[in-house]
């Protein structure tokens, strides 16, 4: 296996329907662990058992911020560029099913390509 040690987790660019591009990356285990450390807290229940509480909204926001690197050619109805910011990532991922589907399909493609390159297959 040959690795680019200068860029161990490169981004990939995908064309957007109607024009434009989006650049995404698969999250590393370190990124996933960092997100979990920020969004999951264990607290005792009334019975004294430790229960994990997850801030799902924050977890989604941090995941989108890490996975969506940039985009170009994303505009509003007045053809004004929509900047790739944390707020706009959240807005588009939660309120625009078409955009969310494009991101999900891009990440699925990356994971499928990763499986093919490594010769590994995910078992259900």
Biotite code that builds the C-alpha atoms (Angstrom):
import biotite.structure as struc

atoms = struc.array([
    struc.Atom([0.000, 0.000, 0.000], chain_id="A", res_id=1, res_name="UNK", atom_name="CA", element="C"),
    struc.Atom([1.430, 3.332, -1.053], chain_id="A", res_id=2, res_name="UNK", atom_name="CA", element="C"),
    struc.Atom([0.341, 6.332, 1.027], chain_id="A", res_id=3, res_name="UNK", atom_name="CA", element="C"),
    struc.Atom([0.787, 10.058, 0.565], chain_id="A", res_id=4, res_name="UNK", atom_name="CA", element="C"),
    struc.Atom([2.191, 10.955, 3.984], chain_id="A", res_id=5, res_name="UNK", atom_name="CA", element="C"),
    struc.Atom([1.842, 14.651, 3.201], chain_id="A", res_id=6, res_name="UNK", atom_name="CA", element="C"),
    struc.Atom([-1.933, 14.258, 2.817], chain_id="A", res_id=7, res_name="UNK", atom_name="CA", element="C"),
    struc.Atom([-3.259, 11.112, 4.491], chain_id="A", res_id=8, res_name="UNK", atom_name="CA", element="C"),
    struc.Atom([-6.930, 12.064, 4.072], chain_id="A", res_id=9, res_name="UNK", atom_name="CA", element="C"),
    struc.Atom([-7.332, 13.849, 0.743], chain_id="A", res_id=10, res_name="UNK", atom_name="CA", element="C"),
    struc.Atom([-10.527, 15.522, -0.348], chain_id="A", res_id=11, res_name="UNK", atom_name="CA", element="C"),
    struc.Atom([-12.523, 14.582, -3.430], chain_id="A", res_id=12, res_name="UNK", atom_name="CA", element="C"),
    struc.Atom([-14.475, 16.895, -5.683], chain_id="A", res_id=13, res_name="UNK", atom_name="CA", element="C"),
    struc.Atom([-17.910, 16.110, -7.105], chain_id="A", res_id=14, res_name="UNK", atom_name="CA", element="C"),
    struc.Atom([-20.029, 17.927, -9.683], chain_id="A", res_id=15, res_name="UNK", atom_name="CA", element="C"),
    struc.Atom([-23.290, 19.385, -8.409], chain_id="A", res_id=16, res_name="UNK", atom_name="CA", element="C"),
    struc.Atom([-26.543, 19.077, -10.371], chain_id="A", res_id=17, res_name="UNK", atom_name="CA", element="C"),
    struc.Atom([-27.082, 22.248, -12.386], chain_id="A", res_id=18, res_name="UNK", atom_name="CA", element="C"),
    struc.Atom([-23.446, 23.321, -12.065], chain_id="A", res_id=19, res_name="UNK", atom_name="CA", element="C"),
    struc.Atom([-20.939, 23.886, -9.354], chain_id="A", res_id=20, res_name="UNK", atom_name="CA", element="C"),
    struc.Atom([-18.721, 21.565, -7.354], chain_id="A", res_id=21, res_name="UNK", atom_name="CA", element="C"),
    struc.Atom([-18.478, 20.266, -3.818], chain_id="A", res_id=22, res_name="UNK", atom_name="CA", element="C"),
    struc.Atom([-15.355, 19.030, -2.071], chain_id="A", res_id=23, res_name="UNK", atom_name="CA", element="C"),
    struc.Atom([-15.798, 16.432, 0.670], chain_id="A", res_id=24, res_name="UNK", atom_name="CA", element="C"),
    struc.Atom([-13.718, 13.977, 2.658], chain_id="A", res_id=25, res_name="UNK", atom_name="CA", element="C"),
    struc.Atom([-14.321, 10.862, 4.696], chain_id="A", res_id=26, res_name="UNK", atom_name="CA", element="C"),
    struc.Atom([-13.848, 11.479, 8.405], chain_id="A", res_id=27, res_name="UNK", atom_name="CA", element="C"),
    struc.Atom([-10.873, 9.842, 10.064], chain_id="A", res_id=28, res_name="UNK", atom_name="CA", element="C"),
    struc.Atom([-11.173, 7.812, 13.241], chain_id="A", res_id=29, res_name="UNK", atom_name="CA", element="C"),
    struc.Atom([-9.459, 10.668, 15.104], chain_id="A", res_id=30, res_name="UNK", atom_name="CA", element="C"),
    struc.Atom([-12.050, 13.160, 13.819], chain_id="A", res_id=31, res_name="UNK", atom_name="CA", element="C"),
    struc.Atom([-14.910, 10.860, 14.787], chain_id="A", res_id=32, res_name="UNK", atom_name="CA", element="C"),
    struc.Atom([-13.475, 10.390, 18.286], chain_id="A", res_id=33, res_name="UNK", atom_name="CA", element="C"),
    struc.Atom([-13.018, 14.149, 18.697], chain_id="A", res_id=34, res_name="UNK", atom_name="CA", element="C"),
    struc.Atom([-16.627, 14.788, 17.632], chain_id="A", res_id=35, res_name="UNK", atom_name="CA", element="C"),
    struc.Atom([-17.863, 12.136, 20.055], chain_id="A", res_id=36, res_name="UNK", atom_name="CA", element="C"),
    struc.Atom([-15.822, 13.619, 22.892], chain_id="A", res_id=37, res_name="UNK", atom_name="CA", element="C"),
    struc.Atom([-17.548, 16.960, 22.288], chain_id="A", res_id=38, res_name="UNK", atom_name="CA", element="C"),
    struc.Atom([-21.077, 15.602, 21.912], chain_id="A", res_id=39, res_name="UNK", atom_name="CA", element="C"),
    struc.Atom([-21.396, 12.653, 24.303], chain_id="A", res_id=40, res_name="UNK", atom_name="CA", element="C"),
    struc.Atom([-21.496, 12.944, 28.069], chain_id="A", res_id=41, res_name="UNK", atom_name="CA", element="C"),
    struc.Atom([-22.169, 10.269, 30.654], chain_id="A", res_id=42, res_name="UNK", atom_name="CA", element="C"),
    struc.Atom([-24.423, 11.234, 33.532], chain_id="A", res_id=43, res_name="UNK", atom_name="CA", element="C"),
    struc.Atom([-25.903, 9.151, 36.317], chain_id="A", res_id=44, res_name="UNK", atom_name="CA", element="C"),
    struc.Atom([-29.600, 8.299, 36.041], chain_id="A", res_id=45, res_name="UNK", atom_name="CA", element="C"),
    struc.Atom([-31.985, 8.391, 38.999], chain_id="A", res_id=46, res_name="UNK", atom_name="CA", element="C"),
    struc.Atom([-31.112, 4.751, 39.605], chain_id="A", res_id=47, res_name="UNK", atom_name="CA", element="C"),
    struc.Atom([-27.400, 5.603, 39.711], chain_id="A", res_id=48, res_name="UNK", atom_name="CA", element="C"),
    struc.Atom([-26.611, 3.923, 36.376], chain_id="A", res_id=49, res_name="UNK", atom_name="CA", element="C"),
    struc.Atom([-24.389, 5.917, 34.030], chain_id="A", res_id=50, res_name="UNK", atom_name="CA", element="C"),
    struc.Atom([-26.312, 6.905, 30.901], chain_id="A", res_id=51, res_name="UNK", atom_name="CA", element="C"),
    struc.Atom([-24.776, 8.430, 27.787], chain_id="A", res_id=52, res_name="UNK", atom_name="CA", element="C"),
    struc.Atom([-26.423, 11.627, 26.584], chain_id="A", res_id=53, res_name="UNK", atom_name="CA", element="C"),
    struc.Atom([-25.785, 12.648, 22.979], chain_id="A", res_id=54, res_name="UNK", atom_name="CA", element="C"),
    struc.Atom([-26.172, 16.137, 21.565], chain_id="A", res_id=55, res_name="UNK", atom_name="CA", element="C"),
    struc.Atom([-27.346, 14.968, 18.125], chain_id="A", res_id=56, res_name="UNK", atom_name="CA", element="C"),
    struc.Atom([-27.591, 18.461, 16.651], chain_id="A", res_id=57, res_name="UNK", atom_name="CA", element="C"),
    struc.Atom([-24.021, 19.366, 17.615], chain_id="A", res_id=58, res_name="UNK", atom_name="CA", element="C"),
    struc.Atom([-22.777, 15.974, 16.423], chain_id="A", res_id=59, res_name="UNK", atom_name="CA", element="C"),
    struc.Atom([-24.356, 16.549, 13.004], chain_id="A", res_id=60, res_name="UNK", atom_name="CA", element="C"),
    struc.Atom([-22.974, 20.094, 12.788], chain_id="A", res_id=61, res_name="UNK", atom_name="CA", element="C"),
    struc.Atom([-19.433, 18.979, 13.632], chain_id="A", res_id=62, res_name="UNK", atom_name="CA", element="C"),
    struc.Atom([-19.656, 16.056, 11.212], chain_id="A", res_id=63, res_name="UNK", atom_name="CA", element="C"),
    struc.Atom([-20.809, 18.287, 8.341], chain_id="A", res_id=64, res_name="UNK", atom_name="CA", element="C"),
    struc.Atom([-18.104, 20.844, 9.123], chain_id="A", res_id=65, res_name="UNK", atom_name="CA", element="C"),
    struc.Atom([-15.421, 18.160, 8.987], chain_id="A", res_id=66, res_name="UNK", atom_name="CA", element="C"),
    struc.Atom([-16.782, 16.306, 5.943], chain_id="A", res_id=67, res_name="UNK", atom_name="CA", element="C"),
    struc.Atom([-17.833, 19.197, 3.691], chain_id="A", res_id=68, res_name="UNK", atom_name="CA", element="C"),
    struc.Atom([-14.625, 21.044, 2.876], chain_id="A", res_id=69, res_name="UNK", atom_name="CA", element="C"),
    struc.Atom([-15.768, 23.573, 0.278], chain_id="A", res_id=70, res_name="UNK", atom_name="CA", element="C"),
    struc.Atom([-18.110, 24.242, -2.602], chain_id="A", res_id=71, res_name="UNK", atom_name="CA", element="C"),
    struc.Atom([-18.369, 26.535, -5.587], chain_id="A", res_id=72, res_name="UNK", atom_name="CA", element="C"),
    struc.Atom([-21.248, 27.464, -7.843], chain_id="A", res_id=73, res_name="UNK", atom_name="CA", element="C"),
    struc.Atom([-23.892, 27.179, -5.110], chain_id="A", res_id=74, res_name="UNK", atom_name="CA", element="C"),
    struc.Atom([-26.182, 30.184, -5.518], chain_id="A", res_id=75, res_name="UNK", atom_name="CA", element="C"),
    struc.Atom([-29.503, 31.482, -4.276], chain_id="A", res_id=76, res_name="UNK", atom_name="CA", element="C"),
    struc.Atom([-32.504, 32.470, -6.420], chain_id="A", res_id=77, res_name="UNK", atom_name="CA", element="C"),
    struc.Atom([-30.853, 35.848, -7.171], chain_id="A", res_id=78, res_name="UNK", atom_name="CA", element="C"),
    struc.Atom([-27.676, 34.068, -8.378], chain_id="A", res_id=79, res_name="UNK", atom_name="CA", element="C"),
    struc.Atom([-25.775, 35.307, -5.330], chain_id="A", res_id=80, res_name="UNK", atom_name="CA", element="C"),
    struc.Atom([-23.038, 32.907, -4.203], chain_id="A", res_id=81, res_name="UNK", atom_name="CA", element="C"),
    struc.Atom([-23.818, 30.996, -1.010], chain_id="A", res_id=82, res_name="UNK", atom_name="CA", element="C"),
    struc.Atom([-20.584, 30.887, 0.970], chain_id="A", res_id=83, res_name="UNK", atom_name="CA", element="C"),
    struc.Atom([-19.343, 27.622, 2.433], chain_id="A", res_id=84, res_name="UNK", atom_name="CA", element="C"),
    struc.Atom([-19.709, 28.446, 6.133], chain_id="A", res_id=85, res_name="UNK", atom_name="CA", element="C"),
    struc.Atom([-20.684, 26.361, 9.143], chain_id="A", res_id=86, res_name="UNK", atom_name="CA", element="C"),
    struc.Atom([-24.055, 28.106, 9.239], chain_id="A", res_id=87, res_name="UNK", atom_name="CA", element="C"),
    struc.Atom([-24.733, 27.481, 5.551], chain_id="A", res_id=88, res_name="UNK", atom_name="CA", element="C"),
    struc.Atom([-23.621, 23.844, 5.802], chain_id="A", res_id=89, res_name="UNK", atom_name="CA", element="C"),
    struc.Atom([-26.151, 23.364, 8.606], chain_id="A", res_id=90, res_name="UNK", atom_name="CA", element="C"),
    struc.Atom([-28.873, 25.225, 6.698], chain_id="A", res_id=91, res_name="UNK", atom_name="CA", element="C"),
    struc.Atom([-28.406, 23.252, 3.487], chain_id="A", res_id=92, res_name="UNK", atom_name="CA", element="C"),
    struc.Atom([-27.996, 19.868, 5.194], chain_id="A", res_id=93, res_name="UNK", atom_name="CA", element="C"),
    struc.Atom([-31.108, 20.325, 7.351], chain_id="A", res_id=94, res_name="UNK", atom_name="CA", element="C"),
    struc.Atom([-33.387, 22.276, 5.021], chain_id="A", res_id=95, res_name="UNK", atom_name="CA", element="C"),
    struc.Atom([-32.429, 21.255, 1.473], chain_id="A", res_id=96, res_name="UNK", atom_name="CA", element="C"),
    struc.Atom([-33.022, 17.545, 0.770], chain_id="A", res_id=97, res_name="UNK", atom_name="CA", element="C"),
    struc.Atom([-31.414, 17.811, -2.678], chain_id="A", res_id=98, res_name="UNK", atom_name="CA", element="C"),
    struc.Atom([-28.157, 19.197, -1.232], chain_id="A", res_id=99, res_name="UNK", atom_name="CA", element="C"),
    struc.Atom([-28.146, 16.661, 1.618], chain_id="A", res_id=100, res_name="UNK", atom_name="CA", element="C"),
    struc.Atom([-28.655, 13.835, -0.894], chain_id="A", res_id=101, res_name="UNK", atom_name="CA", element="C"),
    struc.Atom([-25.730, 15.059, -3.009], chain_id="A", res_id=102, res_name="UNK", atom_name="CA", element="C"),
    struc.Atom([-23.465, 15.081, 0.063], chain_id="A", res_id=103, res_name="UNK", atom_name="CA", element="C"),
    struc.Atom([-24.667, 11.634, 1.154], chain_id="A", res_id=104, res_name="UNK", atom_name="CA", element="C"),
    struc.Atom([-24.118, 10.221, -2.361], chain_id="A", res_id=105, res_name="UNK", atom_name="CA", element="C"),
    struc.Atom([-20.645, 11.770, -2.557], chain_id="A", res_id=106, res_name="UNK", atom_name="CA", element="C"),
    struc.Atom([-19.657, 10.234, 0.779], chain_id="A", res_id=107, res_name="UNK", atom_name="CA", element="C"),
    struc.Atom([-21.126, 6.871, -0.248], chain_id="A", res_id=108, res_name="UNK", atom_name="CA", element="C"),
    struc.Atom([-19.038, 7.031, -3.435], chain_id="A", res_id=109, res_name="UNK", atom_name="CA", element="C"),
    struc.Atom([-15.901, 7.791, -1.420], chain_id="A", res_id=110, res_name="UNK", atom_name="CA", element="C"),
    struc.Atom([-16.558, 4.896, 0.951], chain_id="A", res_id=111, res_name="UNK", atom_name="CA", element="C"),
    struc.Atom([-17.232, 2.514, -1.951], chain_id="A", res_id=112, res_name="UNK", atom_name="CA", element="C"),
    struc.Atom([-13.995, 3.609, -3.663], chain_id="A", res_id=113, res_name="UNK", atom_name="CA", element="C"),
    struc.Atom([-12.106, 3.192, -0.388], chain_id="A", res_id=114, res_name="UNK", atom_name="CA", element="C"),
    struc.Atom([-13.450, -0.346, 0.005], chain_id="A", res_id=115, res_name="UNK", atom_name="CA", element="C"),
    struc.Atom([-12.449, -1.163, -3.571], chain_id="A", res_id=116, res_name="UNK", atom_name="CA", element="C"),
    struc.Atom([-8.909, 0.237, -3.172], chain_id="A", res_id=117, res_name="UNK", atom_name="CA", element="C"),
    struc.Atom([-8.288, -1.640, 0.067], chain_id="A", res_id=118, res_name="UNK", atom_name="CA", element="C"),
    struc.Atom([-9.920, -4.863, -1.069], chain_id="A", res_id=119, res_name="UNK", atom_name="CA", element="C"),
    struc.Atom([-12.147, -4.758, 1.999], chain_id="A", res_id=120, res_name="UNK", atom_name="CA", element="C"),
    struc.Atom([-15.864, -5.249, 1.941], chain_id="A", res_id=121, res_name="UNK", atom_name="CA", element="C"),
    struc.Atom([-18.177, -4.113, 4.698], chain_id="A", res_id=122, res_name="UNK", atom_name="CA", element="C"),
    struc.Atom([-20.240, -7.016, 5.986], chain_id="A", res_id=123, res_name="UNK", atom_name="CA", element="C"),
    struc.Atom([-23.782, -6.357, 7.163], chain_id="A", res_id=124, res_name="UNK", atom_name="CA", element="C"),
])
